[in-house]
Amino acid sequence: MTITHAMVLAAGLGTRMRPITDQIPKPLVRVAGKPMIDYALDLLAEAGVRRAVVNVHHFADQMVDHLKNYSRLDIVVSDERAALMNSGGGLAKGLKLLDRSPVLVMNADLFWIENETAAKTNLQRLGDAFDAARMDMLMLCADPARATGHNGKNDFNLAPDGRLTRFKAGDPHPVIYAGALVMQPGLLDDAPADAFNLNIYFDRAIAAGRLYGIGLDGHWLTVGTPDAIGEAEEVIARLASDV
């Protein structure tokens, strides 16, 4: 299934990226000459997405100006200047600007380098694998051995049938949430109107046996601190030279 709508979570304060984020929002921090959010937007465009909501708060005017000049997607801004809504509240608010079809959700500061030999992109694979009859959410999950910038903490255990549970010491298949998932917007119809963390819905889905994952094909990157920028750039350059 080709998913044509997306939400990009981009409103955070980026406190660990200070002092850079004292002047600009974290999604506009450049890695290998490219703003981090553009990696996410490009991945969405390459997967067939046509319309994306992006929420803004920190240095919102800079974000809006940048998004106006991004031409590969029809971008709609979800304005959180008045109040930062956290991951769940921001998503629930932004989804109201889209229709009821399945939606890709991405974090603006997490991205990956695709496997150039793969027949489909990771987000296309995510869309193809989503089954709303069995799943509340389907997450893209990274192998810790093919990740750069990660703090070493595993998020979930990925079972052979694709179901996800919270990682516990000794679990056989640890994975990292790669910052991308697909879901039906109606899942958040009962969401509170104020700020809340999306982990509430992750845990509900786990309890119902409806949180699933697929493995990322490629190399995953997170750039959380100024020191991590150089590390990510080295990986990007190395992978580019290997193509």
Rosetta blueprint (number, residue, H / E / L):
1 M L
2 T L
3 I L
4 T L
5 H E
6 A E
7 M E
8 V E
9 L E
10 A L
11 A L
12 G L
13 L L
14 G L
15 T H
16 R H
17 M H
18 R L
19 P L
20 I H
21 T H
22 D H
23 Q L
24 I L
25 P L
26 K H
27 P H
28 L H
29 V L
30 R E
31 V E
32 A L
33 G L
34 K E
35 P E
36 M H
37 I H
38 D H
39 Y H
40 A H
41 L H
42 D H
43 L H
44 L H
45 A H
46 E H
47 A L
48 G L
49 V L
50 R L
51 R E
52 A E
53 V E
54 V E
55 N E
56 V E
57 H L
58 H L
59 F L
60 A H
61 D H
62 Q H
63 M H
64 V H
65 D H
66 H H
67 L H
68 K H
69 N L
70 Y L
71 S L
72 R L
73 L L
74 D E
75 I E
76 V E
77 V E
78 S E
79 D E
80 E L
81 R L
82 A L
83 A L
84 L L
85 M L
86 N H
87 S H
88 G H
89 G H
90 G H
91 L H
92 A H
93 K H
94 G H
95 L H
96 K L
97 L L
98 L L
99 D L
100 R L
101 S L
102 P L
103 V E
104 L E
105 V E
106 M E
107 N E
108 A L
109 D L
110 L E
111 F E
112 W E
113 I E
114 E E
115 N L
116 E L
117 T L
118 A L
119 A L
120 K L
121 T L
122 N H
123 L H
124 Q H
125 R H
126 L H
127 G H
128 D H
129 A H
130 F L
131 D L
132 A L
133 A L
134 R L
135 M L
136 D L
137 M E
138 L E
139 M E
140 L E
141 C E
142 A E
143 D L
144 P H
145 A H
146 R H
147 A E
148 T E
149 G L
150 H L
151 N L
152 G L
153 K L
154 N L
155 D L
156 F E
157 N E
158 L E
159 A L
160 P L
161 D L
162 G L
163 R E
164 L E
165 T E
166 R E
167 F L
168 K L
169 A L
170 G L
171 D L
172 P L
173 H L
174 P E
175 V E
176 I E
177 Y E
178 A E
179 G E
180 A E
181 L E
182 V E
183 M E
184 Q L
185 P H
186 G H
187 L H
188 L H
189 D L
190 D L
191 A L
192 P L
193 A L
194 D L
195 A L
196 F L
197 N L
198 L L
199 N H
200 I H
201 Y H
202 F H
203 D H
204 R H
205 A H
206 I H
207 A H
208 A L
209 G L
210 R L
211 L E
212 Y E
213 G E
214 I E
215 G E
216 L L
217 D L
218 G E
219 H E
220 W E
221 L E
222 T E
223 V L
224 G L
225 T L
226 P H
227 D H
228 A H
229 I H
230 G H
231 E H
232 A H
233 E H
234 E H
235 V H
236 I H
237 A H
238 R H
239 L H
240 A H
241 S H
242 D H
243 V L
